[in-house]
Amino acid sequence: MPRRRHHGGGTAGAGRRVFVALDPPEDIREALDRLALMLPLPRRVARENLHLTLAFLGPQPDPALEELDRELQDLHAPPFEIALQGLGLFGGTRPRAAWAGVVPCPALDTLQAQVAAAARRAGTMPEARRFVPHVTLGRFPPRAVLAPGLEQALVTLGDFRAGPWPVGDLTLFESLLHPEGARYTPLARYPLHA
């Protein structure tokens, strides 16, 4: 898929709030959306926002994004396949997010490390968290406790599987914050190639 650019709409002053992610195909989005509807989640991620984050970069000025664009254009990684498997929570008994997991995939780990290195070279420092590949299905408000039935639903649906699907590109997204939640807009797509 060719790279696609969108201009304008950045946040004044602080720069654009951006992240690099894999954009799942529509059939995988459908499966994830159906799964999220079966979980008692206070805030589900909108179907069109489902993604697998490789690097969250936060607000970035345009010159840094131009440098990041050059770095990501120069990235060499072959296409590969990934699949989803299992469910979980970040935050334990005080959950922050519910997620679908990813079948272990060395090619995905390598790609994520390359994206993080490209971001650092561009001066856009990624979040310093250990990479735990996942797709977020829903979020919880601060100080939330486990909803009745959530643990049982996670056990019942824990054998969730979707895919595999071919990963042929990665996407630089802008995250625009709105009262009803974030909206993610693709700024550029980068085809994978060896």
C-alpha contacts under 8 A as a table, 3 or more apart, distances in Angstrom:
res1	aa1	res2	aa2	distance
1	M	168	G	7.62
1	M	169	D	7.13
1	M	189	R	7.59
1	M	191	P	6.40
2	P	189	R	6.70
2	P	190	Y	7.22
2	P	191	P	6.80
3	R	188	A	5.38
3	R	189	R	4.08
3	R	190	Y	5.50
3	R	191	P	7.17
4	R	186	P	7.71
4	R	187	L	6.73
4	R	188	A	4.80
4	R	189	R	5.66
5	R	186	P	7.56
5	R	187	L	5.03
5	R	188	A	4.83
5	R	189	R	7.75
6	H	186	P	7.25
6	H	187	L	5.06
6	H	188	A	7.24
7	H	187	L	7.42
10	G	15	G	6.19
10	G	16	R	4.94
11	T	14	A	6.28
11	T	15	G	5.31
11	T	16	R	5.41
11	T	17	R	7.64
12	A	15	G	6.21
14	A	59	P	5.93
14	A	60	Q	6.82
14	A	61	P	6.74
15	G	59	P	5.07
15	G	60	Q	4.60
15	G	61	P	4.23
15	G	62	D	6.72
16	R	58	G	7.53
16	R	59	P	4.83
16	R	60	Q	5.14
16	R	61	P	6.36
16	R	62	D	7.56
16	R	174	E	6.46
16	R	175	S	7.68
17	R	57	L	7.14
17	R	58	G	4.65
17	R	59	P	3.86
17	R	60	Q	6.19
17	R	174	E	5.62
17	R	175	S	5.43
17	R	176	L	7.18
18	V	56	F	6.62
18	V	57	L	5.61
18	V	58	G	5.42
18	V	59	P	6.31
18	V	60	Q	7.11
18	V	172	L	6.93
18	V	173	F	5.48
18	V	174	E	4.41
18	V	175	S	5.77
19	F	53	T	7.06
19	F	54	L	7.60
19	F	55	A	5.63
19	F	56	F	4.29
19	F	57	L	5.31
19	F	58	G	6.97
19	F	172	L	5.86
19	F	173	F	5.40
19	F	174	E	6.64
19	F	175	S	7.63
20	V	53	T	6.07
20	V	54	L	5.51
20	V	55	A	5.19
20	V	56	F	6.44
20	V	57	L	7.90
20	V	115	V	7.82
20	V	170	L	6.99
20	V	171	T	5.61
20	V	172	L	4.52
20	V	173	F	6.12
21	A	51	H	6.37
21	A	52	L	5.33
21	A	53	T	4.19
21	A	54	L	4.98
21	A	55	A	6.90
21	A	170	L	5.88
21	A	171	T	5.43
21	A	172	L	6.58
21	A	173	F	7.36
22	L	51	H	5.83
22	L	52	L	5.09
22	L	53	T	6.47
22	L	54	L	7.27
22	L	167	V	7.57
22	L	169	D	7.27
22	L	170	L	5.11
22	L	171	T	6.17
23	D	50	L	7.46
23	D	51	H	5.14
23	D	52	L	6.78
23	D	170	L	7.10
23	D	171	T	6.96
24	P	28	I	6.06
24	P	29	R	6.37
24	P	50	L	7.46
24	P	51	H	6.21
24	P	52	L	7.76
24	P	165	W	7.91
25	P	28	I	5.54
25	P	29	R	6.39
25	P	165	W	7.62
26	E	29	R	4.97
26	E	30	E	6.16
27	D	30	E	5.05
27	D	31	A	6.36
28	I	31	A	5.09
28	I	32	L	6.19
28	I	162	A	6.46
28	I	163	G	6.83
29	R	32	L	5.09
29	R	33	D	5.96
29	R	47	R	6.24
29	R	48	E	7.66
29	R	50	L	6.66
30	E	33	D	5.08
30	E	34	R	6.15
30	E	47	R	7.48
31	A	34	R	5.25
31	A	35	L	6.21
31	A	162	A	6.96
32	L	35	L	4.99
32	L	36	A	6.15
32	L	47	R	7.88
32	L	100	A	7.87
32	L	137	L	7.30
33	D	36	A	5.12
33	D	37	L	6.30
33	D	46	A	7.94
33	D	47	R	5.81
33	D	137	L	7.75
34	R	37	L	5.21
34	R	38	M	6.68
35	L	38	M	5.33
35	L	39	L	6.91
36	A	39	L	5.30
36	A	41	L	7.54
36	A	44	R	6.74
36	A	137	L	5.80
36	A	138	G	7.25
37	L	40	P	7.55
37	L	44	R	7.96
38	M	153	A	7.60
39	L	150	L	6.41
39	L	153	A	6.20
39	L	154	L	7.60
40	P	147	A	6.80
40	P	148	P	7.92
40	P	149	G	7.08
40	P	150	L	5.83
41	L	44	R	6.09
41	L	138	G	6.06
41	L	139	R	7.18
41	L	140	F	7.32
41	L	147	A	7.75
41	L	150	L	7.86
42	P	138	G	7.37
42	P	139	R	6.93
42	P	140	F	6.05
42	P	141	P	7.77
43	R	138	G	5.35
43	R	139	R	5.32
43	R	140	F	6.42
44	R	137	L	5.93
44	R	138	G	4.05
44	R	139	R	6.47
45	V	49	N	6.38
45	V	50	L	6.58
45	V	136	T	7.09
45	V	137	L	5.37
45	V	138	G	5.06
45	V	139	R	7.40
46	A	49	N	5.26
46	A	50	L	6.74
47	R	50	L	5.58
49	N	183	R	6.91
49	N	184	Y	6.19
50	L	135	V	6.62
50	L	136	T	6.98
50	L	137	L	7.33
51	H	135	V	5.74
51	H	136	T	7.52
52	L	133	P	6.87
52	L	134	H	5.89
52	L	135	V	5.03
52	L	136	T	7.78
53	T	56	F	6.88
53	T	133	P	7.47
53	T	134	H	7.66
53	T	135	V	7.62
54	L	112	Q	5.26
54	L	115	V	7.05
54	L	116	A	7.68
54	L	131	F	7.78
54	L	133	P	7.82
55	A	112	Q	7.29
55	A	115	V	7.00
55	A	116	A	6.21
55	A	126	P	5.63
55	A	127	E	6.96
56	F	126	P	5.51
56	F	127	E	5.86
57	L	60	Q	7.37
57	L	119	A	7.98
57	L	124	T	6.22
57	L	125	M	6.09
57	L	126	P	4.68
57	L	127	E	6.41
58	G	126	P	7.83
60	Q	64	A	6.29
60	Q	65	L	6.56
60	Q	124	T	6.99
61	P	64	A	5.57
61	P	65	L	6.47
62	D	65	L	4.93
62	D	66	E	6.14
63	P	66	E	5.09
63	P	67	E	6.41
64	A	67	E	5.11
64	A	68	L	6.13
64	A	122	A	6.29
64	A	123	G	6.54
64	A	124	T	6.53
65	L	68	L	4.86
65	L	69	D	5.98
65	L	122	A	7.86
65	L	124	T	7.91
66	E	69	D	4.99
66	E	70	R	6.46
67	E	70	R	5.17
67	E	71	E	6.33
67	E	122	A	5.23
68	L	71	E	5.00
68	L	72	L	6.09
68	L	118	A	6.94
68	L	119	A	6.05
68	L	121	R	7.96
68	L	122	A	5.00
68	L	123	G	7.95
68	L	124	T	7.39
69	D	72	L	5.24
69	D	73	Q	6.14
70	R	73	Q	5.14
70	R	74	D	6.40
71	E	74	D	5.23
71	E	75	L	6.44
71	E	118	A	5.50
71	E	119	A	7.51
71	E	121	R	7.64
71	E	122	A	6.83
72	L	75	L	5.06
72	L	115	V	7.23
72	L	118	A	6.53
72	L	190	Y	6.87
73	Q	190	Y	6.34
75	L	114	Q	7.35
75	L	115	V	7.81
75	L	118	A	7.70
75	L	192	L	7.81
76	H	192	L	6.72
76	H	193	H	5.66
76	H	194	A	5.14
77	A	111	L	6.54
77	A	192	L	5.47
77	A	193	H	5.27
77	A	194	A	4.92
78	P	192	L	5.48
78	P	193	H	4.55
78	P	194	A	4.38
79	P	166	P	7.16
79	P	167	V	5.62
79	P	168	G	4.94
79	P	169	D	7.45
79	P	192	L	5.45
79	P	193	H	6.35
79	P	194	A	7.80
80	F	107	A	6.81
80	F	108	L	7.99
80	F	166	P	5.80
80	F	167	V	5.39
80	F	168	G	7.05
81	E	164	P	5.98
81	E	165	W	5.36
81	E	166	P	4.35
81	E	167	V	5.56
82	I	102	V	7.33
82	I	103	V	6.97
82	I	105	C	6.81
82	I	108	L	7.71
82	I	163	G	6.96
82	I	164	P	5.08
82	I	165	W	5.69
82	I	166	P	6.69
82	I	167	V	7.11
83	A	102	V	5.93
83	A	103	V	5.62
83	A	161	R	7.36
83	A	162	A	5.87
83	A	163	G	4.57
83	A	164	P	4.07
83	A	165	W	6.41
84	L	100	A	6.67
84	L	101	G	5.58
84	L	102	V	4.27
84	L	103	V	5.63
84	L	160	F	7.73
84	L	161	R	5.37
84	L	162	A	5.04
84	L	163	G	6.30
84	L	164	P	7.28
85	Q	100	A	6.60
85	Q	101	G	5.16
85	Q	102	V	5.38
85	Q	103	V	5.70
85	Q	159	D	6.89
85	Q	160	F	5.56
85	Q	161	R	4.45
85	Q	162	A	6.69
86	G	100	A	5.77
86	G	101	G	5.24
86	G	102	V	7.55
86	G	157	L	7.89
86	G	158	G	5.02
86	G	159	D	5.40
86	G	160	F	5.11
86	G	161	R	6.59
87	L	98	A	7.39
87	L	99	W	5.66
87	L	100	A	4.54
87	L	101	G	5.73
87	L	154	L	6.43
87	L	157	L	7.52
87	L	158	G	5.34
87	L	159	D	7.75
87	L	160	F	7.05
88	G	98	A	5.79
88	G	99	W	5.40
88	G	100	A	6.55
88	G	101	G	7.26
88	G	154	L	7.08
89	L	92	G	6.22
89	L	95	P	6.21
89	L	96	R	7.31
89	L	97	A	5.66
89	L	98	A	4.47
89	L	99	W	6.13
90	F	95	P	5.66
90	F	96	R	5.57
90	F	97	A	5.28
90	F	98	A	6.47
90	F	99	W	7.84
91	G	94	R	5.29
91	G	95	P	4.11
91	G	96	R	5.32
91	G	97	A	7.24
92	G	95	P	5.26
93	T	145	V	6.09
93	T	146	L	5.94
94	R	143	R	6.25
94	R	144	A	5.59
94	R	145	V	4.95
94	R	146	L	6.61
95	P	98	A	7.60
95	P	140	F	6.39
95	P	144	A	6.40
95	P	145	V	6.54
95	P	146	L	6.72
96	R	139	R	5.74
96	R	140	F	5.00
96	R	141	P	7.11
96	R	142	P	7.32
96	R	144	A	7.63
97	A	136	T	6.68
97	A	137	L	7.39
97	A	138	G	5.64
97	A	139	R	4.31
97	A	140	F	5.90
98	A	136	T	5.98
98	A	137	L	5.55
98	A	138	G	5.31
98	A	139	R	6.43
99	W	134	H	6.12
99	W	135	V	5.45
99	W	136	T	4.35
99	W	137	L	5.10
99	W	138	G	7.12
100	A	134	H	5.59
100	A	135	V	5.27
100	A	136	T	6.55
100	A	137	L	6.91
101	G	133	P	6.61
101	G	134	H	4.65
101	G	135	V	6.69
102	V	105	C	7.88
102	V	133	P	5.93
102	V	134	H	5.73
105	C	108	L	5.35
105	C	109	D	6.52
106	P	109	D	5.04
106	P	110	T	6.13
107	A	110	T	5.09
107	A	111	L	6.14
108	L	111	L	5.06
108	L	112	Q	6.14
109	D	112	Q	5.18
109	D	113	A	6.27
109	D	131	F	8.00
110	T	113	A	5.17
110	T	114	Q	6.24
111	L	114	Q	5.05
111	L	115	V	6.17
112	Q	115	V	5.09
112	Q	116	A	6.15
112	Q	131	F	7.87
113	A	116	A	5.13
113	A	117	A	6.14
114	Q	117	A	5.09
114	Q	118	A	6.10
115	V	118	A	5.03
115	V	119	A	6.12
116	A	119	A	5.06
116	A	120	R	6.26
116	A	125	M	7.94
116	A	126	P	6.30
117	A	120	R	5.10
117	A	121	R	6.23
118	A	121	R	5.12
118	A	122	A	6.24
119	A	122	A	5.07
119	A	123	G	6.33
119	A	124	T	5.11
119	A	125	M	6.06
119	A	126	P	6.62
120	R	123	G	5.00
120	R	124	T	5.52
120	R	125	M	5.17
120	R	126	P	7.10
121	R	124	T	7.55
136	T	139	R	7.72
140	F	144	A	6.08
141	P	144	A	5.57
146	L	150	L	6.54
146	L	151	E	7.43
147	A	150	L	5.45
147	A	151	E	7.95
148	P	151	E	7.60
149	G	152	Q	5.23
149	G	153	A	6.00
150	L	153	A	5.00
150	L	154	L	6.11
151	E	154	L	5.12
151	E	155	V	6.35
152	Q	155	V	5.09
152	Q	156	T	6.06
153	A	156	T	4.97
153	A	157	L	5.86
153	A	158	G	7.88
154	L	157	L	5.27
154	L	158	G	5.32
155	V	158	G	4.95
156	T	159	D	7.61
157	L	160	F	5.75
167	V	170	L	7.88
168	G	191	P	5.91
168	G	192	L	5.40
169	D	189	R	6.55
169	D	190	Y	5.27
169	D	191	P	4.12
169	D	192	L	4.98
170	L	189	R	5.76
170	L	190	Y	5.30
170	L	191	P	6.61
170	L	192	L	7.35
171	T	186	P	6.50
171	T	187	L	7.46
171	T	188	A	5.82
171	T	189	R	4.43
171	T	190	Y	6.22
172	L	186	P	5.93
172	L	187	L	5.54
172	L	188	A	5.30
172	L	189	R	6.35
173	F	184	Y	6.01
173	F	185	T	5.37
173	F	186	P	4.39
173	F	187	L	5.44
173	F	188	A	7.31
174	E	184	Y	5.58
174	E	185	T	5.17
174	E	186	P	6.31
174	E	187	L	6.48
175	S	182	A	6.15
175	S	183	R	5.74
175	S	184	Y	4.68
175	S	185	T	6.58
176	L	182	A	5.45
176	L	183	R	5.18
176	L	184	Y	6.30
176	L	185	T	7.71
177	L	181	G	6.09
177	L	182	A	4.39
177	L	183	R	6.46
178	H	181	G	5.08
178	H	182	A	5.61
178	H	183	R	7.33
186	P	189	R	7.41
